[in-house]
């Protein structure tokens, strides 16, 4: 079936009243966005602060029947009495605000800390927050247009061990949060989520997902990491913006998005001594991550040709290592530890290449993407794709969430001093 062009959204969102009556937003918890100061930089003028803020997605929100807060509208399977169709669901259900401390989010000045677990007095519960960067208008997402630009941030993941992922990434979401007549909440309540995994979720764009559709868009994983391993990965899709997939086109090998991506993990490429506690990039202490998106003609009109990574620690710039035991990568002329089309061809990333490769990722970066912060772990695979086996030093069970709770429940990541702009300006 052909994909339906539509602004996609996040699971379990935005309940709304019929447009004639205005939006049905709950009154039990007010929505107050945590402020997060960021900076935009130019080579000529330096960096200028922006008073941006954060908003969580609807997975962290109470979504309930308008006349009874004890009845969930997000329960699975979908309550077809409350939500037999989009318009009726909008009348019957209410979306609440969030107290951000209760979901493990603490923002102060230019820093935000995300916690995986909170103690409720009896046990540690998983909160696993995911938040998006809002623009200064506090209504729409901040548009990140990073072609021929760079993005920099400081990170402290010294408390983030095996099996954890403190992620900072970009998705080509609609900047309004896919705001519409039936979804006037939009970005203010964290709607509009999509990514290259094309997840099938109960609610898309604030409306019930009655057709078992997937929610898709281009995704650039700037930073997926813990203290033991890290990877950065572009994931192109076949279409512009956010859209729905159906049937086999949501699948991994023949689908409309590249789910695996073309990732660069220095441990996985054969250099276990570069990144980790006490190593060249010493993850026991804070450091700066810089990602540059270089074009064919060094302008925003050129094609993306290279995604380059630099680190800064103790005032020293540390280029991403080019050391590798991968024979195909080692043969690349001038390989410098960056993601390029040649690198992805050498890695035989077939879906990435089929869907346009580095050039397609650059086109998405030029159109604009939304910056996302999250912390999570994975009971299904223990995050071994990031830090286990050939990808990192963690053993087969170290990433089990049960092990993490038992041994180190106080896991967290802090991102700070987020800034973006001209190459070399941050």
C-alpha positions as CSV (number, residue, x, y, z in Angstrom):
1,X,0.0,0.0,0.0
2,X,1.2,3.5,-0.7
3,X,2.3,5.6,2.2
4,X,-0.1,8.3,3.3
5,X,1.5,11.7,3.5
6,X,0.7,13.0,6.9
7,X,2.3,14.7,9.8
8,X,3.0,11.9,12.3
9,X,2.8,12.1,16.0
10,X,3.8,10.5,19.2
11,X,2.1,7.7,21.1
12,X,-0.8,8.3,23.4
13,X,-1.3,11.9,22.8
14,X,-3.3,14.9,22.6
15,X,-6.9,14.5,23.4
16,X,-9.0,17.3,22.2
17,X,-12.5,18.6,22.2
18,X,-14.5,19.1,19.0
19,X,-13.2,22.3,17.3
20,X,-16.5,24.1,17.9
21,X,-15.8,23.9,21.7
22,X,-12.1,24.5,21.7
23,X,-9.4,22.2,23.0
24,X,-10.1,19.7,25.8
25,X,-7.0,20.2,27.9
26,X,-7.1,18.8,31.4
27,X,-7.0,21.0,34.5
28,X,-5.6,18.5,37.0
29,X,-2.0,19.3,36.2
30,X,-0.8,22.6,34.6
31,X,1.7,22.3,31.8
32,X,4.8,24.4,32.7
33,X,7.8,23.8,30.3
34,X,11.2,23.7,31.9
35,X,13.4,26.5,30.5
36,X,16.7,25.5,28.9
37,X,19.0,28.2,27.6
38,X,20.7,27.3,24.3
39,X,22.9,29.3,21.9
40,X,23.1,30.0,18.2
41,X,26.6,30.8,16.9
42,X,28.1,32.5,13.9
43,X,31.7,32.8,12.8
44,X,31.5,36.6,12.7
45,X,29.4,37.3,15.8
46,X,30.0,34.5,18.3
47,X,27.2,32.9,20.2
48,X,23.9,34.4,21.2
49,X,21.6,32.9,23.9
50,X,18.1,31.7,23.2
51,X,15.5,31.2,25.9
52,X,14.2,27.9,24.7
53,X,12.4,25.2,26.7
54,X,11.6,21.5,26.9
55,X,8.4,19.6,26.5
56,X,7.8,15.9,27.1
57,X,5.9,13.6,24.8
58,X,2.4,12.2,25.6
59,X,3.8,8.9,26.8
60,X,4.5,10.7,30.0
61,X,1.0,12.3,30.2
62,X,-2.2,11.3,31.8
63,X,-4.7,10.8,28.9
64,X,-8.1,10.1,30.3
65,X,-11.9,10.2,29.8
66,X,-13.2,13.8,30.1
67,X,-15.8,12.8,32.7
68,X,-13.7,10.3,34.7
69,X,-10.0,10.8,35.3
70,X,-9.7,7.1,36.4
71,X,-10.6,5.9,32.9
72,X,-7.6,5.8,30.6
73,X,-7.9,6.8,26.9
74,X,-4.4,5.3,26.2
75,X,-5.1,1.8,27.5
76,X,-4.4,-1.0,25.1
77,X,-6.3,-2.4,23.3
78,X,-7.8,0.9,22.4
79,X,-11.1,1.7,24.1
80,X,-13.4,1.8,21.1
81,X,-16.3,3.2,23.1
82,X,-14.3,6.4,23.9
83,X,-12.4,6.4,20.6
84,X,-14.4,4.7,17.7
85,X,-13.2,7.5,15.4
86,X,-10.9,10.6,15.5
87,X,-13.7,13.2,16.1
88,X,-15.4,11.2,18.9
89,X,-12.0,10.5,20.6
90,X,-11.3,14.2,20.5
91,X,-14.6,14.9,22.3
92,X,-14.3,12.2,24.9
93,X,-10.6,12.4,26.1
94,X,-8.5,14.9,28.0
95,X,-4.7,15.4,27.9
96,X,-3.1,16.6,31.1
97,X,0.0,18.6,31.8
98,X,3.1,17.1,33.5
99,X,5.1,17.9,36.6
100,X,8.5,17.4,35.1
101,X,10.3,16.3,38.3
102,X,7.9,13.4,38.5
103,X,9.2,12.0,35.2
104,X,12.9,12.5,36.0
105,X,13.6,15.8,34.2
106,X,15.5,18.6,35.9
107,X,16.5,21.6,33.9
108,X,18.6,24.5,35.4
109,X,20.0,27.3,33.3
110,X,21.8,25.7,30.3
111,X,21.7,22.1,31.6
112,X,19.1,19.3,31.7
113,X,19.5,16.0,33.7
114,X,17.5,13.0,32.8
115,X,17.0,10.1,35.2
116,X,15.9,6.6,34.3
117,X,14.5,5.6,37.7
118,X,12.8,7.4,40.6
119,X,12.3,6.0,44.1
120,X,8.6,6.1,45.1
121,X,9.2,5.2,48.7
122,X,9.0,1.5,48.2
123,X,10.9,0.7,45.0
124,X,12.6,2.3,42.0
125,X,10.2,2.9,39.1
126,X,11.2,3.5,35.5
127,X,10.3,6.9,34.1
128,X,12.6,7.0,31.1
129,X,11.8,10.6,29.9
130,X,12.0,11.9,26.4
131,X,11.8,15.6,25.8
132,X,11.9,17.9,22.8
133,X,13.4,21.4,22.4
134,X,10.7,24.1,22.0
135,X,11.4,27.5,20.4
136,X,11.3,30.8,22.3
137,X,7.6,31.2,21.4
138,X,7.0,28.2,23.7
139,X,4.5,26.9,21.1
140,X,6.5,25.3,18.3
141,X,9.6,23.2,18.1
142,X,12.9,24.9,17.5
143,X,13.9,24.3,13.9
144,X,17.4,22.8,13.6
145,X,18.7,23.4,10.1
146,X,22.2,21.9,10.3
147,X,23.4,21.5,6.7
148,X,26.9,23.1,6.5
149,X,26.6,23.7,10.3
150,X,27.7,22.1,13.5
151,X,26.0,21.1,16.7
152,X,27.9,21.0,20.0
153,X,26.9,20.1,23.6
154,X,28.6,19.1,26.8
155,X,27.7,15.7,28.4
156,X,28.2,14.0,31.7
157,X,27.4,10.3,31.5
158,X,29.8,9.1,34.2
159,X,26.7,7.6,36.0
160,X,25.5,5.8,32.8
161,X,26.8,2.3,32.6
162,X,26.2,-0.8,30.5
163,X,22.8,-1.2,29.1
164,X,21.8,2.5,29.3
165,X,21.4,5.0,26.5
166,X,21.6,8.7,27.0
167,X,20.5,9.9,23.6
168,X,20.5,13.2,21.8
169,X,19.1,13.0,18.3
170,X,17.1,14.7,15.5
171,X,13.8,13.8,13.8
172,X,12.1,15.5,10.9
173,X,9.0,16.3,12.8
174,X,6.6,19.0,11.9
175,X,7.6,22.2,13.8
176,X,4.1,22.8,15.0
177,X,3.8,19.3,16.4
178,X,1.4,18.5,13.6
179,X,-1.1,21.0,15.0
180,X,-4.5,20.7,13.3
181,X,-8.2,21.3,13.9
182,X,-8.4,18.0,15.8
183,X,-5.0,18.5,17.4
184,X,-4.7,22.2,18.5
185,X,-2.3,21.2,21.4
186,X,0.5,20.5,19.0
187,X,4.1,21.0,20.1
188,X,3.0,22.7,23.4
189,X,2.0,19.2,24.6
190,X,4.7,17.2,22.7
191,X,2.8,15.9,19.8
192,X,4.1,15.1,16.3
193,X,6.7,12.5,17.0
194,X,8.1,10.3,14.3
195,X,11.4,8.5,13.5
196,X,13.0,6.1,11.1
197,X,11.7,3.0,13.1
198,X,8.2,3.7,11.9
199,X,6.7,2.5,15.2
200,X,3.1,1.4,15.2
201,X,1.5,3.2,18.2
202,X,-2.0,3.6,19.5
203,X,-2.3,7.3,18.8
204,X,-0.7,9.2,15.9
205,X,-1.1,13.0,15.6
206,X,-3.3,13.0,18.6
207,X,-5.8,10.8,16.9
208,X,-6.5,7.1,17.3
209,X,-4.4,4.8,15.1
210,X,-7.3,2.8,13.7
211,X,-5.5,1.5,10.6
212,X,-2.4,0.0,12.3
213,X,-0.2,2.6,10.6
214,X,3.5,3.3,11.4
215,X,4.8,6.8,12.1
216,X,7.9,7.6,10.0
217,X,10.4,10.3,9.3
218,X,14.1,10.9,8.7
219,X,16.2,10.6,11.8
220,X,19.8,11.6,12.7
221,X,21.1,10.0,15.8
222,X,23.8,12.5,16.9
223,X,24.5,10.7,20.1
224,X,23.6,7.3,21.5
225,X,25.9,6.5,24.3
226,X,26.8,5.4,27.8
227,X,30.2,5.5,29.6
228,X,31.3,2.4,27.7
229,X,30.4,2.9,24.1
230,X,28.9,5.4,21.6
231,X,27.6,5.5,18.1
232,X,26.3,8.2,15.7
233,X,24.0,7.1,12.9
234,X,22.0,8.7,10.0
235,X,18.7,7.0,9.1
236,X,17.2,8.4,5.8
237,X,13.6,7.7,4.7
238,X,12.1,7.8,1.2
239,X,9.8,10.8,1.8
240,X,10.0,14.4,3.0
241,X,8.8,15.3,6.5
242,X,6.7,13.0,8.6
243,X,4.3,10.4,7.1
244,X,2.5,7.2,7.7
245,X,3.5,3.7,6.4
246,X,1.2,0.7,6.0
247,X,1.8,-3.0,5.7
248,X,5.2,-4.2,4.3
249,X,6.5,-0.7,3.7
250,X,6.9,-0.4,7.4
251,X,9.2,-3.4,7.4
252,X,13.0,-3.3,7.9
253,X,14.4,-4.6,4.6
254,X,11.9,-3.3,2.0
255,X,10.5,-0.3,4.0
256,X,10.3,3.4,3.5
257,X,12.9,4.1,6.2
258,X,16.4,2.8,7.0
259,X,16.0,1.3,10.5
260,X,19.6,0.1,10.9
261,X,21.3,3.3,9.5
262,X,24.9,3.7,8.8
263,X,26.5,4.0,12.3
264,X,30.0,4.7,13.4
265,X,31.0,3.0,16.7
266,X,34.7,3.3,17.3
267,X,34.8,0.2,19.5
268,X,32.9,-1.8,16.9
269,X,35.4,-0.7,14.3
270,X,38.2,-2.1,16.3
271,X,39.5,0.6,18.7
272,X,38.5,-0.4,22.2
273,X,41.1,2.0,23.8
274,X,39.7,5.3,22.5
275,X,36.4,5.9,24.3
276,X,35.6,4.9,27.9
277,X,36.5,5.6,31.6
278,X,40.2,6.7,31.7
279,X,40.7,6.4,27.9
280,X,41.5,9.0,25.2
281,X,37.9,10.4,25.6
282,X,37.6,9.9,29.3
283,X,33.9,9.2,30.0
284,X,34.4,9.3,33.8
285,X,34.4,13.2,33.4
286,X,32.3,15.7,31.4
287,X,33.4,16.5,27.8
288,X,32.2,18.3,24.7
289,X,30.8,16.6,21.6
290,X,30.9,18.4,18.3
291,X,29.2,17.0,15.2
292,X,29.8,18.8,11.9
293,X,27.7,18.4,8.7
294,X,30.1,19.2,5.8
295,X,28.9,19.9,2.3
296,X,30.3,19.5,-1.2
297,X,30.8,23.3,-1.7
298,X,30.9,24.4,2.0
299,X,27.6,26.1,1.7
300,X,24.0,25.3,2.8
301,X,23.2,24.8,-0.9
302,X,25.6,21.9,-1.3
303,X,25.2,18.2,-0.8
304,X,26.1,16.6,2.5
305,X,29.3,14.7,2.0
306,X,30.6,14.1,5.5
307,X,29.4,13.8,9.1
308,X,32.4,14.5,11.2
309,X,32.8,14.0,15.0
310,X,35.2,15.9,17.3
311,X,35.5,15.9,21.1
312,X,36.9,18.5,23.4
313,X,38.1,17.7,26.9
314,X,40.5,19.6,29.2
315,X,40.7,22.3,26.5
316,X,42.1,19.8,23.9
317,X,40.4,19.0,20.7
318,X,40.3,15.2,20.1
319,X,39.5,14.1,16.5
320,X,37.4,11.0,16.2
321,X,39.7,8.0,15.8
322,X,40.4,6.6,12.4
323,X,42.0,3.4,13.8
324,X,40.1,0.4,12.6
325,X,40.5,-3.3,12.2
326,X,37.7,-3.4,9.6
327,X,39.5,-4.3,6.3
328,X,37.0,-2.6,4.0
329,X,37.0,0.7,6.0
330,X,40.8,0.6,6.4
331,X,41.2,0.6,2.6
332,X,39.2,3.8,2.1
333,X,41.4,6.6,0.8
334,X,41.8,9.3,3.4
335,X,39.5,7.7,6.0
336,X,39.4,10.0,9.0
337,X,36.8,8.4,11.3
338,X,33.8,10.1,9.7
339,X,30.5,9.0,8.1
340,X,30.7,9.4,4.3
341,X,29.0,7.7,1.4
342,X,32.2,5.7,0.8
343,X,32.2,4.6,4.5
344,X,28.6,3.4,4.2
345,X,29.3,1.6,1.0
346,X,32.3,-0.1,2.6
347,X,30.0,-1.2,5.5
348,X,27.5,-2.5,3.0
349,X,24.6,-0.6,4.6
350,X,22.1,-1.6,1.8
351,X,19.0,0.1,3.1
352,X,20.9,3.3,3.8
353,X,22.2,3.4,0.3
354,X,18.8,2.3,-1.2
355,X,17.1,5.3,0.4
356,X,19.5,8.0,-0.7
357,X,22.4,7.7,1.7
358,X,24.3,10.7,2.9
359,X,22.8,13.0,0.4
360,X,19.3,12.2,1.5
361,X,20.3,12.8,5.1
362,X,21.6,16.2,4.2
363,X,18.4,17.2,2.5
364,X,16.5,16.5,5.7
365,X,19.0,18.5,7.7
366,X,18.5,21.4,5.4
367,X,14.7,21.3,5.7
368,X,14.9,21.3,9.5
369,X,14.6,18.8,12.3
370,X,13.6,18.7,16.0
371,X,16.2,18.1,18.8
372,X,15.3,15.3,21.2
373,X,16.8,14.2,24.5
374,X,16.1,10.8,26.1
375,X,17.3,8.2,28.5
376,X,16.3,4.5,28.2
377,X,17.3,0.9,28.5
378,X,16.0,-2.2,26.8
379,X,14.6,-5.4,28.5
380,X,14.5,-7.0,25.1
381,X,18.1,-6.9,24.0
382,X,19.9,-5.3,27.0
383,X,21.2,-2.6,24.6
384,X,23.9,-5.1,23.3
385,X,23.7,-3.4,19.8
386,X,25.3,-0.4,21.5
387,X,27.8,-1.7,24.0
388,X,27.9,-5.6,23.9
389,X,29.7,-8.3,21.9
390,X,31.7,-6.7,19.1
391,X,30.1,-3.2,19.8
392,X,31.5,-2.6,23.3
393,X,33.0,-4.1,26.5
394,X,29.7,-5.0,28.3
395,X,28.9,-8.6,29.0
396,X,25.8,-10.4,27.9
397,X,23.7,-9.6,31.0
398,X,25.2,-6.3,32.3
399,X,22.5,-4.3,30.5
400,X,19.6,-6.3,31.9
401,X,17.4,-3.6,33.5
402,X,16.9,-5.9,36.6
403,X,20.7,-5.8,37.0
404,X,20.9,-2.1,36.6
405,X,18.2,-1.5,39.2
406,X,19.9,-3.9,41.6
407,X,23.4,-2.5,41.2
408,X,23.1,1.1,40.0
409,X,19.6,2.5,40.1
410,X,20.8,6.1,40.3
411,X,21.6,6.3,36.5
412,X,21.4,9.6,34.8
413,X,22.8,11.7,32.0
414,X,23.3,15.5,31.9
415,X,23.3,17.5,28.7
416,X,24.4,21.1,28.8
417,X,25.6,24.1,26.8
418,X,23.7,23.1,23.7
419,X,24.8,25.4,20.8
420,X,24.7,25.2,17.0
421,X,25.8,27.4,14.1
422,X,28.6,27.9,11.5
423,X,31.4,25.4,11.2
424,X,34.0,26.2,13.9
425,X,31.8,28.7,15.7
426,X,30.6,26.6,18.7
